[in-house]
C-alpha cells in the first residue's frame, strides 16, 4: 500500500446527547474534543445530532408535531387561490 494517502483510522467515541447514549467504534471522523471512556482510556469524541437511540424508526416513538397549526397555516395560505376547491357552477 502507498504511504501517506490513507486517513487516520482510530477508535472514536460517538455521543448522542439527546438520548444520553454513546458508543465506541473505529472511524476517521475529524474531532477536536476527547472523552474518558469506561475502560479508563481517553478517546476522540464525535457528537451526533441523532443516532439509533433517538431516531423514531429505531425507537418506535414518534414526536408529536403541531399538525393542526400547520394545516391551518396551509389552508390560510392557499385559500385565496381557490386551489382544491370545487367551483359552484360545476365547471372544471
C-alpha positions as CSV (number, residue, x, y, z in Angstrom):
1,X,0.0,0.0,0.0
2,X,1.1,3.6,-0.6
3,X,2.2,5.5,2.4
4,X,0.6,8.8,3.4
5,X,-2.7,8.5,1.3
6,X,-4.9,6.7,3.9
7,X,-6.9,8.5,6.6
8,X,-6.1,8.2,10.3
9,X,-8.4,5.2,11.2
10,X,-8.7,5.1,15.0
11,X,-11.1,4.4,17.9
12,X,-13.6,7.2,18.3
13,X,-16.5,7.7,20.8
14,X,-19.8,8.8,19.2
15,X,-22.1,10.5,21.6
16,X,-25.8,11.3,21.1
17,X,-26.5,14.0,23.7
18,X,-30.3,13.9,23.1
19,X,-30.6,10.3,24.2
20,X,-27.6,10.3,26.6
21,X,-26.1,7.4,24.6
22,X,-22.5,6.8,23.5
23,X,-20.6,4.0,21.8
24,X,-17.0,3.3,20.8
25,X,-16.2,2.5,17.2
26,X,-13.5,2.8,14.6
27,X,-13.6,5.9,12.4
28,X,-11.6,8.5,10.7
29,X,-14.1,11.3,11.6
30,X,-12.2,14.6,12.4
31,X,-12.6,15.6,16.0
32,X,-11.1,18.1,18.4
33,X,-12.7,17.0,21.7
34,X,-11.8,14.0,23.8
35,X,-13.6,12.0,26.4
36,X,-12.6,9.4,29.0
37,X,-14.3,6.1,28.2
38,X,-15.4,3.4,30.7
39,X,-12.2,1.4,30.1
40,X,-10.2,4.4,31.6
41,X,-8.6,5.4,28.2
42,X,-9.2,8.8,26.6
43,X,-10.6,8.7,23.0
44,X,-11.6,11.4,20.5
45,X,-15.2,12.5,20.8
46,X,-17.7,13.0,17.9
47,X,-21.0,14.5,18.9
48,X,-24.1,13.3,17.0
49,X,-27.4,15.0,16.4
50,X,-29.3,11.7,16.1
51,X,-28.5,8.0,16.5
52,X,-30.3,4.7,16.7
53,X,-31.1,5.6,20.4
54,X,-33.0,8.7,19.4
55,X,-34.3,8.1,15.9
56,X,-38.1,7.3,15.7
57,X,-37.6,4.5,13.3
58,X,-35.4,2.5,15.8
59,X,-37.2,3.6,19.0
60,X,-40.8,3.3,17.8
61,X,-41.6,6.6,19.4
62,X,-42.8,9.4,17.2
63,X,-42.6,13.0,18.3
64,X,-45.9,14.8,18.0
65,X,-45.9,17.9,15.9
66,X,-48.3,20.8,15.9
67,X,-50.2,19.4,12.9
68,X,-53.3,21.4,13.4
69,X,-51.4,24.6,13.3
70,X,-49.6,23.5,10.2
71,X,-52.8,22.5,8.4
72,X,-54.4,25.8,9.4
73,X,-51.4,27.8,8.0
74,X,-51.6,25.8,4.8
75,X,-55.3,26.4,4.4
76,X,-55.0,30.1,5.1
77,X,-52.1,30.4,2.6
78,X,-54.0,28.8,-0.3
79,X,-57.5,29.9,0.5
80,X,-57.1,33.0,-1.7
81,X,-56.1,30.9,-4.8
82,X,-59.1,28.6,-4.6
83,X,-56.9,25.6,-5.4
84,X,-58.5,22.3,-4.4
85,X,-62.0,23.7,-4.0
86,X,-64.8,22.7,-6.4
87,X,-66.4,25.6,-8.3
88,X,-70.1,26.2,-7.6
89,X,-71.2,26.3,-11.2
90,X,-69.9,22.8,-11.8
91,X,-67.2,23.9,-14.3
92,X,-63.7,22.4,-14.0
